[in-house]
Amino acid sequence: MKKIRTLSVIIITMILTITSFSNVTAATNVISDKNDGVTIYYNNDDPESLTDSSYEEPKERKFVTEEFAKSQQSNEIGIQNDYGVREYSTVKKTEYHTKITTPTGQNPGGMKFSTGGGFYVNLDGGYNTSFTLGSSWGPIDYSVSVGYAKTYNIGGVLVLAPSTKYYYKAMIDRTIRLRHVLVDRYQYGSYKYSYWTTWKDVYRERAYAQRVN
């Protein structure tokens, strides 16, 4: 009996280890070096499970605002009251928008690397900048870090200057992904209502050196 129990523990431990490793791998960023900088693609998983092809949509939808739907997830004292609730999310449209920022920490006139070199760019550094993106379904507010750059190692990615003859500044080019999502909410198998929401994230970031003079 002890051998059987020991074997069971080993098998369970192996399963948990493999599962944990898979989760870490799925969240790993893919980095590819380019001639003009470093590009980072994110393996972003959807925040919620997407509706599969077998899902039958309600014949008639009752729409509420996203604010109302979120307010129904908990009561005033913070106790969850959404027992038996299941939401089916369907991405109806995806758009990509570009946002370019200039990392802080740099010389105003740029930097010349006479003997070669480049910038270390911390993509998450600096202050946050907020802006509004004009999607086809309405304005979407978003916020990103402008980044932080130095000529010595501060962590982050190394971006080499393309030439030793000119002055350069480090820049960050981000591709922001917006997804227009229709959510159908059910409780204990009965349809309750639907609402629209937007999933938004940074799909790709590219740090590069831009010539200033």
ABEGO torsion letter per residue (X at the ends): XAAAAAAAAAAAAAAAAAAAAAAAAAABBBBBBBAAEBBBBBBBBBABBBBBAABBBBABBBBBBAAAAAAAABBAAGBBAABGBBBBBBBABBBBBBBBBBBBGBBAAEBBBAAEEEBBBBAABEBBBBBBBBBAAEBBBBBBBAEBBBABBAEEBBBBBABAABBBBBBBBBBBBBBBBBBBBBBGGBBABBBBBBBBBBABBBBBBBBAX
